[in-house]
Amino acid sequence: MSERFDAVIVGGGIVGLSCAKSLTDQGARVAVIDRGRYQESASTGNAGMIVPSHIVPLSAPGVIAKGMKWLMNPESPLYIKPSADPAFMKWLWAFQRHCTQAHVDHGIPVLRDSILSSLRLLEDWCSLPGFEGAGLAKTGLLMLHHGEKARKENLELAEIADEAGLIVETLDEAGTRSLEPALKTDFTGSVLFKQDARVDPEGLLRAMDAHVRSLGVSIIDGNVRGLQKSGQKFVGVKTDDAVIQGDQLVIAAGSWTPKLTKGLGTKLLLQPAKGYSVTIPSAENGGVDTGMHMPCLVTDQKISITPMPGGIRFSGTLGLQGYDLSVDERRAGPIRRHAELYCGEEHVRPIPTWAGLRPASPDGLPFIGSLPGMDNVWVASGHGMLGVTLGPFTGRMIADMMGGTTPEMNPSAFRIDRFN
């Protein structure tokens, strides 16, 4: 292929396509390279929630202890597989080092501002023709609790969110049921996060794909076989069929990003975090209608319930166990049982469990910025469970920095080399 692009993006998930849109909006000629994004991508099988509520970084006090406690529980929502792999050990050490209150205090305003900015951008994008299938709806999110431990956890989060300026409301059982009468989960109350929203992740991905194509973006289906450079500059991406040349490179390859940055001299501190979901179609699509209309998070079991156009999705678990995409049905068990509670065993049994890998940084903040040692390479990854939530924000940040425009937020919190 002889055509040359202003920017080549490796990765066609929500983050990569968001980068493509923002770069194209600023006049760049862009190519996106990806393969199997509708089958394998974490952009399609995730919970479908846009979550201003999730302002506390994953690396928070007590997380490591909780993971060790749950290690022997085959149905625990958090699983850390013991490993002697040096990259994993370095990541785990950095993660543990950031499980402090000081880091939480640092991360909350960063996540709050970036998530709210991203939601505003997503609302703008979803108002464009062709985005009807994205299913964006500002429904709010109910965080349900049943046991006393979960209740305290939710109330503490509500207090943190309120102090951060988010709009929250604490509800008893009756108040919760008045908002979502179709709930079958055992609960005694909830916290309502009024700014949260939901999307159909695959619908959004397809809408983004069609939209950027209409703007002139070239979408190239192919396997990336290597990155070509000359000195400290990227020059091309080698695929099975061609070399795609570009003036700049954006690596937005999710959990596979470190495999690409390593070839450019940077060992990115990022680990894949496996999650599961089960999606039951609506009655008109051969499934069942539950009557649910609000996304919910069952705090006691860490299970998400997301009504979407055409169905309902149940999701959960966070497994740090390398690039293993196999489904452990024991860990998927609580998710599937919850799906059966709402949809009936006969509708759930035939539906396979989806598994996907989310790219997790050690401090719960994404990597957004230039790659050290390279003059024209940028990284947009490490979003963990916030990929869809932070995709639009990330795309705008990348486009601004690549174009020499001052970004809306100080990018220092997202530096690639912040763990060095």
Secondary structure by P-SEA (a helix, b strand, c coil): ccccccbbbccccaaaaaaaaaaaaacccbbbbbcccccccccccccccccccccccccccaaaaaaaaacccccccccccccccaaaaaaaaaaaaaccaaaaaaaaaaaaaaaaaaaaaaaaaaaccccccccccccbbbbccccaaaaaaaaaaaaaaaaabbbbbbbcaaaaaaaccccccccccbbbbccccccaaaaaaaaaaaaaaaabbbbbbccccccccccccccccccccccccccbbbbccccaaaaaaaaaccccbbbbbbbbbbbbbcccccbbbccccbbbbccccbbbbbbccccccccbbbbccccccccccccaaaaaaaaaacccccccccbbbbbbbbbbcccccccccccccccbbbbbcccccccccaaaaaaaaaaaaaaccccccccccccccccc
